[in-house]
Amino acid sequence: MTDSADIRMMERALELAAQAAGAGEVPVGAVVYRGDEVLGEAANARERDADPTAHAEIAAIRAAAGALGTWRLDGCSLAVTLEPCPMCAGALVNARVARVVFGARDPKAGACGTLMDICRDARLNHRLDVVEGVLADRCAALLTSFFAARRDVQAAARAESGMSRRAQRRSSRGT
Ligand SMILES: [Zn+2]
């Protein structure tokens, strides 16, 4: 069930995601909170940090654990714009986070109900409540426009390198 803090925290996660997009990162933002209190927040920084584990959720969980001085995030919720992947869902279980609230589903890596359901797997030693679809349209639109813009840039780069190759061929023929 969604509560009013969930929407506000997702708004903040969307802001963080939009900032990441501006820095060339896949736009995903995450906030760890308890009640109305933000304990940690982060955006995806995989390119900046050259780190495959630098997902928004992992960094937000680390920040919250640092703020609380404990690895146990009992009673905390994490809001994230995109459904967590297996790594991040595993981190949520390990951190004993109580609830995960996500926006858009991830058909390629989603591990909170789409491809698998690590957060609600009864074989694991901790389970989370999963709330999905919060501001989902905005979360998905951010990703869609990011990838569309990146395709445009790549197409422009290909067109440009094609032109310079043609120019080189012309110059090597002496024309
Ligand atoms: Zn992840």
Residues whose N, C-alpha, C, O or C-beta is under 5 A from the ligand:
A	BS01	ZN	H55 P84 C85 M87 C88
